[in-house]
Amino acid sequence: MLTIYEAIVIGIVQGITEWLPISSEGMTTLVMINVFGKTFAEALPVSIWLHTGTLLSAAVYFRQDLRDIVSRIPEYTRSYGSWNQENYALITFLIFSTLLTGVVGLPLFLFATGLTDFSGRLATAFIGVLLIFTGLLQMTAAGRASKNSIPASKDTMILGIAQGFSALPGISRSGITVSALLLRNYNPSDAIKLSFLMSIPAVLAAEIGIAAMGMLVIDLNSIIAMFVAFVFGIITIDALIRIAKNFDFAKFCIFLGIISVLAYLV
């Protein structure tokens, strides 16, 4: 359960950090564990729920792209056998990457939430290790030559699996998917756009899943947290996506990860 103050604070954190490759889930989980005294198992479903707010922000920001995708769905369903054509490639990518995300992400999420005694400094160190991994992956992907723009079948598999690992707090969803796209030689602007478009169906499926499993109590304060995340997401998305294109967040992830690990060791 969240207080109103906790809801506002973590909503702000989610609304700002979702657009940066530093794991918004990791950031909100760290705040709930180290500032508000939540356990890891308590914090993780709330962190997932907060993505509802930034999902709505992304849907507003990419509304023209979503409108184009939705308008093609009736034609797409009648075009079996032609799904890899350029006109339909994005829809195919979003459908199958979302399915693969669920296959990978659900077991990881259930494993993480089952760690009922996993909290405090140990949980902080665990998130720190994953932040370091995120930063190293971004450093590996930086500076790659770019030539692709349309998702292929192999890209769909790689991106769906990669996004599934972001069920673990500390692995940035945008960080791991954008890095994977860059490693597949995508243009950075296309990589960021594809990353956020593929987040919309995946987050929606995750929200339906945790609600169906009864893992989250949706009360007034949780709705407030989601609304604050939406508002701050709308306010910050454009500026922070531009910053994310030009600023090296890999070193920031590694630095924050090292601090989190050291907090456990000292």
C-alpha positions in Angstrom: 0.0 0.0 0.0 1.2 3.5 -0.8 0.6 6.7 1.0 -0.3 9.8 -1.1 3.2 11.2 -0.6 4.8 7.9 -1.7 2.5 7.8 -4.7 3.4 11.3 -5.9 7.2 10.7 -5.4 7.4 7.4 -7.3 5.0 8.7 -10.0 7.4 11.6 -10.6 10.4 9.2 -10.7 8.6 7.0 -13.2 7.4 9.8 -15.4 11.0 11.2 -15.7 13.1 8.0 -15.9 10.9 6.0 -18.3 12.4 7.9 -21.3 16.0 7.4 -20.2 18.0 4.2 -20.6 18.5 3.8 -16.8 15.7 1.4 -15.9 12.7 3.3 -14.5 11.6 0.1 -12.9 15.0 -0.1 -11.1 14.8 3.5 -10.1 11.3 3.3 -8.6 12.1 0.0 -6.9 15.2 1.5 -5.4 13.2 4.4 -4.1 10.5 2.2 -2.6 13.1 -0.1 -0.9 15.5 2.5 0.4 13.3 5.5 1.1 9.9 4.0 1.8 11.0 0.7 3.4 9.1 -1.6 1.0 10.3 -5.1 0.4 11.4 -6.2 -3.1 8.3 -8.3 -3.6 6.1 -5.3 -2.6 7.9 -2.8 -4.8 8.1 -4.8 -8.0 4.3 -5.0 -8.8 3.9 -1.3 -8.1 6.9 -0.5 -10.4 5.2 -2.5 -13.2 1.8 -0.7 -12.5 3.5 2.7 -12.8 4.3 1.9 -16.4 0.5 2.3 -17.1 1.0 6.0 -16.7 4.0 6.3 -19.0 2.3 3.9 -21.5 -0.5 6.4 -21.8 2.1 9.2 -22.3 3.9 7.2 -25.0 0.5 6.5 -26.7 -0.2 10.2 -26.8 3.3 11.1 -28.1 3.2 8.4 -30.8 -0.5 8.8 -31.5 0.0 9.3 -35.3 2.1 6.1 -35.5 -0.4 4.2 -33.5 -3.3 5.5 -35.6 -1.5 4.3 -38.8 -0.9 0.9 -37.2 -4.5 0.5 -36.0 -5.8 1.5 -39.4 -3.9 -1.2 -41.1 -5.0 -4.0 -38.8 -8.2 -5.0 -40.7 -6.2 -5.3 -44.0 -3.4 -7.1 -42.1 -5.7 -9.8 -40.8 -6.9 -10.5 -44.4 -3.3 -10.7 -45.8 -2.1 -14.0 -44.3 1.1 -15.0 -46.0 2.1 -11.4 -46.8 2.9 -10.3 -43.2 6.6 -9.7 -44.0 5.8 -7.1 -46.6 7.0 -3.6 -45.8 3.5 -2.3 -45.2 2.9 -5.0 -42.6 6.4 -5.6 -41.1 5.9 -3.3 -38.2 2.6 -4.9 -37.1 4.2 -8.4 -37.3 7.1 -7.1 -35.3 4.9 -5.7 -32.5 2.7 -8.8 -32.3 5.5 -11.4 -32.1 8.0 -9.4 -30.1 5.2 -8.9 -27.5 4.5 -12.6 -27.4 8.2 -13.4 -26.9 8.5 -10.7 -24.2 5.8 -12.5 -22.3 7.4 -15.9 -22.6 10.7 -14.6 -21.2 9.4 -11.8 -18.9 6.6 -13.7 -17.0 8.8 -16.4 -15.5 11.4 -13.8 -14.5 8.8 -11.5 -12.9 7.2 -14.4 -11.0 10.7 -15.5 -9.8 11.5 -12.0 -8.6 8.2 -11.4 -6.8 8.6 -14.8 -5.1 11.7 -13.5 -3.3 9.7 -12.5 -0.2 12.7 -12.1 2.0 14.7 -10.3 -0.6 14.9 -6.7 0.4 17.0 -3.8 1.8 20.7 -3.8 0.9 20.7 -7.1 -0.9 17.9 -6.1 -3.3 19.7 -2.8 -3.9 22.9 -4.6 -4.8 21.0 -7.0 -7.1 19.5 -4.0 -8.9 23.0 -2.4 -9.0 24.5 -5.4 -10.8 21.8 -5.3 -13.4 22.3 -1.5 -13.9 26.0 -2.2 -14.5 25.0 -4.8 -17.1 22.7 -2.3 -18.8 25.5 0.3 -18.9 28.0 -2.2 -20.4 25.5 -3.3 -23.0 25.0 0.3 -24.0 28.7 0.9 -24.3 29.0 -2.2 -26.5 26.3 -0.9 -28.9 27.5 2.7 -29.1 28.9 3.9 -32.4 27.7 1.0 -34.6 27.1 1.7 -38.2 23.4 2.0 -39.1 21.6 0.7 -42.1 18.4 -1.1 -41.1 15.0 0.5 -40.7 12.4 -2.3 -41.1 12.3 -5.0 -38.5 13.1 -8.5 -39.9 12.2 -11.9 -38.4 15.5 -12.3 -36.6 15.2 -8.8 -35.2 11.7 -9.6 -33.8 13.1 -12.6 -32.0 16.1 -10.8 -30.5 14.1 -7.7 -29.5 11.2 -9.7 -27.9 13.6 -11.8 -25.8 15.6 -8.7 -24.9 12.6 -6.8 -23.7 11.5 -9.8 -21.6 14.6 -9.4 -19.5 13.5 -5.9 -18.5 11.0 -7.6 -16.2 14.0 -7.5 -13.8 14.4 -4.1 -12.2 17.8 -2.7 -13.1 17.7 -3.9 -16.7 16.4 -0.8 -18.6 13.7 -1.7 -21.1 14.6 1.1 -23.4 18.3 0.6 -22.7 18.4 -3.1 -23.6 16.0 -2.8 -26.6 17.7 0.3 -28.1 21.1 -1.4 -27.6 19.9 -4.5 -29.3 18.6 -2.5 -32.2 21.9 -0.6 -32.5 23.8 -3.9 -32.5 21.5 -5.0 -35.3 22.6 -1.8 -37.2 19.5 0.3 -36.8 19.6 4.1 -37.1 19.5 5.5 -33.5 16.4 7.5 -34.2 14.6 4.5 -35.6 15.9 2.4 -32.7 14.4 4.8 -30.1 11.1 5.0 -31.9 10.8 1.2 -32.3 11.7 0.7 -28.7 8.9 2.8 -27.4 6.4 1.6 -29.9 7.1 -2.0 -28.8 6.7 -1.1 -25.2 3.1 -0.1 -25.6 1.6 -3.6 -26.2 4.1 -5.3 -23.9 3.3 -3.0 -20.9 -0.4 -3.3 -21.6 -0.1 -7.1 -21.5 1.9 -6.9 -18.3 -0.7 -4.7 -16.6 -3.5 -7.1 -17.5 -1.4 -10.0 -16.3 -0.6 -8.7 -12.8 -4.2 -7.6 -12.4 -5.4 -11.0 -13.4 -3.0 -12.7 -10.9 -4.2 -10.4 -8.1 -0.7 -9.2 -7.5 -1.6 -5.5 -7.2 -4.2 -3.7 -5.1 -5.5 -0.8 -7.3 -6.7 1.8 -4.8 -6.9 5.6 -4.9 -3.2 6.1 -4.1 -2.0 3.7 -6.8 -4.2 5.5 -9.3 -2.7 8.8 -8.1 0.8 7.4 -8.7 -0.2 6.3 -12.2 -1.7 9.7 -13.0 1.4 11.5 -11.7 3.6 9.2 -13.9 1.3 10.1 -16.9 1.5 13.8 -16.3 5.3 13.9 -15.8 5.7 11.5 -18.7 3.8 13.9 -21.0 5.8 16.9 -19.7 9.2 15.3 -20.1 9.0 12.7 -23.0 10.0 15.0 -25.9 12.9 16.7 -24.1 14.3 13.5 -22.5 14.1 11.5 -25.7 16.2 14.2 -27.3 18.6 14.1 -24.4 18.8 10.3 -24.5 19.9 10.5 -28.2 22.9 12.7 -27.4 23.9 11.9 -23.8 26.0 8.9 -22.7 23.9 7.2 -20.0 26.0 4.1 -20.1 28.5 5.5 -17.6 25.7 6.8 -15.4 24.1 3.3 -15.2 27.5 1.8 -14.3 28.2 4.5 -11.7 24.8 4.1 -10.1 25.1 0.3 -10.2 28.5 0.4 -8.5 27.1 2.7 -5.8 24.2 0.3 -5.2 26.6 -2.7 -4.9 28.9 -0.8 -2.6 26.0 0.0 -0.3 25.6 -3.7 0.3 29.3 -4.4 0.8 30.2 -1.6 3.2 
